[in-house]
Amino acid sequence: MVPIYEQGSGKGIGHSVESFLAEFQKIAIEHIETGRAKSIAFVFYDFNNRDFKKILKDQGVFVELDRLSGKELSVFYMHSGSDAVLRTFNSTLLTMLGVEDQVRTPCLVFCKVTPEGFTDASTANLNSANLIHGFHELYGVIESYIKGEKIDPDSKYIRWTRSSSKFISLEAIKALIRELLRGGMF
């Protein structure tokens, strides 16, 4: 689990929004090249979903999900006190990953990373926001992805989809991030 903080220097665990967006591709590739992870995932949620925010803020949840993801998966999520920043962050990354029309928050987006860009984006929409069930749902989705298992297609809680984009190039990602930073979005 790798938090992305709205404010702060990004020292210690996690990154600031600015440093993350500026170094997004480098961070993802570094995680793969150093053996820290084989894939990456993003957790997206709505600022007003207080129950889901509690799940992500819970230290026990963080530790369990961090242990589960291990060296298989780096899971990034935005930790913000601002609705506008969170909406912009979600919109930017969901659009970049080519899944903006396939998901609703809260959700997870998984993808493989290469030096050239991102491939094989898969999404899982989540439904349960209370602390116990929400944690189990989040844990179950991450565990299924790591093990390469498919979630029951009849599940009323989780729906898996694939990105409409087969490949998102590094240059397209850099251009989008450059424009956002130049335009003062963050």
C-alpha positions as CSV (number, residue, x, y, z in Angstrom):
1,M,0.0,0.0,0.0
2,V,1.4,3.3,-1.1
3,P,-0.5,6.4,0.0
4,I,-0.4,9.6,-2.0
5,Y,-0.9,12.7,0.2
6,E,-2.5,15.9,-0.9
7,Q,-0.1,17.9,1.2
8,G,3.3,17.4,2.7
9,S,6.7,16.6,1.4
10,G,6.1,13.0,0.6
11,K,8.9,11.9,3.0
12,G,8.6,8.5,4.6
13,I,5.8,6.3,3.3
14,G,4.0,7.6,0.3
15,H,4.2,10.5,-2.1
16,S,2.8,14.0,-2.5
17,V,0.3,14.5,-5.4
18,E,2.8,16.7,-7.2
19,S,5.7,14.3,-6.8
20,F,3.5,11.3,-7.7
21,L,2.1,12.8,-10.9
22,A,5.5,14.1,-11.9
23,E,7.2,10.8,-11.3
24,F,4.2,8.5,-11.9
25,Q,5.7,6.3,-14.6
26,K,9.1,6.2,-13.0
27,I,7.6,5.1,-9.6
28,A,5.6,2.4,-11.3
29,I,8.5,1.1,-13.3
30,E,10.8,1.3,-10.3
31,H,8.4,-0.9,-8.3
32,I,8.5,-3.5,-11.1
33,E,12.2,-3.4,-11.8
34,T,13.3,-3.6,-8.2
35,G,11.0,-6.5,-7.6
36,R,8.8,-4.5,-5.2
37,A,5.8,-5.5,-7.3
38,K,4.8,-7.3,-10.5
39,S,1.7,-5.1,-11.2
40,I,0.2,-1.9,-9.8
41,A,-3.3,-1.0,-8.6
42,F,-5.1,2.1,-7.8
43,V,-7.9,2.5,-5.3
44,F,-10.4,5.2,-6.3
45,Y,-13.1,6.5,-4.0
46,D,-15.5,9.4,-3.6
47,F,-14.5,12.1,-1.0
48,N,-18.0,12.0,0.5
49,N,-17.9,8.3,1.1
50,R,-16.9,8.6,4.7
51,D,-17.2,4.8,5.4
52,F,-14.8,3.9,2.6
53,K,-12.4,6.6,3.8
54,K,-12.5,5.0,7.3
55,I,-11.5,1.7,5.7
56,L,-8.4,3.2,4.0
57,K,-7.4,5.2,7.1
58,D,-7.6,2.2,9.5
59,Q,-4.1,1.2,10.4
60,G,-5.0,-2.5,10.7
61,V,-6.6,-2.5,7.3
62,F,-3.5,-0.8,5.8
63,V,-1.2,-3.4,7.4
64,E,-3.3,-6.4,6.2
65,L,-3.6,-5.1,2.7
66,D,0.1,-4.2,2.6
67,R,1.0,-7.7,3.7
68,L,-1.4,-9.3,1.2
69,S,0.0,-7.2,-1.8
70,G,3.6,-8.0,-0.8
71,K,5.9,-8.2,-3.8
72,E,3.1,-9.0,-6.2
73,L,1.3,-5.7,-6.3
74,S,1.9,-2.0,-5.4
75,V,-1.5,-0.5,-4.4
76,F,-1.7,3.3,-4.6
77,Y,-4.5,5.4,-3.1
78,M,-5.0,9.1,-2.7
79,H,-5.3,10.5,0.9
80,S,-6.9,13.9,0.6
81,G,-8.9,16.3,2.6
82,S,-10.2,18.1,-0.5
83,D,-13.1,16.9,-2.7
84,A,-11.7,18.9,-5.7
85,V,-8.3,17.4,-5.5
86,L,-9.6,13.9,-5.1
87,R,-12.1,14.3,-8.0
88,T,-9.4,15.7,-10.3
89,F,-6.9,13.0,-9.3
90,N,-9.6,10.3,-9.9
91,S,-10.7,11.7,-13.2
92,T,-7.1,12.2,-14.5
93,L,-5.9,8.7,-13.7
94,L,-9.2,6.9,-14.7
95,T,-9.1,8.7,-18.1
96,M,-5.4,8.0,-18.5
97,L,-6.0,4.3,-17.8
98,G,-8.9,4.2,-20.3
99,V,-11.5,3.0,-17.7
100,E,-13.4,6.2,-16.9
101,D,-16.7,5.0,-18.5
102,Q,-16.4,1.5,-16.9
103,V,-16.1,2.3,-13.2
104,R,-17.8,4.0,-10.4
105,T,-16.2,4.7,-7.0
106,P,-15.2,3.0,-4.9
107,C,-13.2,0.8,-7.3
108,L,-9.8,-0.7,-7.9
109,V,-7.9,-0.5,-11.2
110,F,-5.1,-3.0,-11.8
111,C,-2.6,-2.9,-14.6
112,K,0.8,-4.3,-15.8
113,V,3.6,-1.8,-16.2
114,T,6.3,-1.8,-18.9
115,P,9.0,0.8,-19.7
116,E,6.8,1.8,-22.6
117,G,3.5,2.2,-20.7
118,F,0.6,0.4,-19.1
119,T,-1.2,-2.7,-20.4
120,D,-3.9,-5.1,-19.3
121,A,-6.0,-2.7,-17.2
122,S,-8.7,-4.5,-15.2
123,T,-11.2,-2.9,-12.9
124,A,-13.3,-4.0,-10.0
125,N,-16.2,-1.9,-8.7
126,L,-16.8,-2.3,-5.0
127,N,-20.1,-2.0,-3.2
128,S,-19.7,-2.6,0.5
129,A,-18.5,0.5,2.5
130,N,-18.9,-0.5,6.1
131,L,-15.6,-1.3,7.8
132,I,-15.9,-5.1,8.2
133,H,-17.5,-6.0,4.9
134,G,-15.7,-3.3,3.0
135,F,-12.3,-4.5,4.2
136,H,-13.2,-8.1,3.2
137,E,-14.4,-7.0,-0.2
138,L,-11.2,-5.0,-0.8
139,Y,-9.0,-7.8,0.5
140,G,-10.9,-10.4,-1.6
141,V,-10.5,-8.4,-4.8
142,I,-6.8,-7.9,-4.3
143,E,-6.3,-11.5,-3.3
144,S,-8.2,-12.7,-6.4
145,Y,-6.1,-10.5,-8.7
146,I,-2.8,-11.6,-7.2
147,K,-3.8,-15.3,-7.5
148,G,-5.1,-14.8,-11.0
149,E,-8.6,-15.9,-10.0
150,K,-11.8,-14.5,-11.4
151,I,-14.5,-13.2,-9.2
152,D,-17.9,-15.0,-9.5
153,P,-19.6,-13.2,-12.4
154,D,-22.9,-13.3,-10.5
155,S,-21.5,-11.5,-7.5
156,K,-23.7,-8.6,-6.5
157,Y,-20.8,-6.8,-5.0
158,I,-17.9,-7.0,-7.5
159,R,-17.9,-6.6,-11.2
160,W,-14.7,-7.1,-13.2
161,T,-14.2,-5.2,-16.5
162,R,-11.3,-4.8,-18.9
163,S,-10.0,-1.4,-20.2
164,S,-11.0,-0.4,-23.7
165,S,-7.4,0.6,-24.2
166,K,-5.0,-2.2,-24.9
167,F,-2.0,0.0,-24.3
168,I,-1.4,3.4,-22.8
169,S,2.0,4.8,-24.0
170,L,4.5,6.5,-21.7
171,E,4.4,9.6,-23.9
172,A,0.6,10.0,-23.6
173,I,0.8,9.7,-19.8
174,K,3.6,12.3,-19.6
175,A,1.7,14.7,-21.9
176,L,-1.4,14.5,-19.8
177,I,0.4,14.9,-16.5
178,R,2.5,17.9,-17.9
179,E,-0.7,19.7,-19.0
180,L,-2.4,19.1,-15.6
181,L,0.6,20.4,-13.7
182,R,1.1,23.4,-16.1
183,G,-2.6,24.2,-15.8
184,G,-2.4,24.3,-12.0
185,M,-4.8,21.4,-11.4
186,F,-2.7,20.4,-8.4
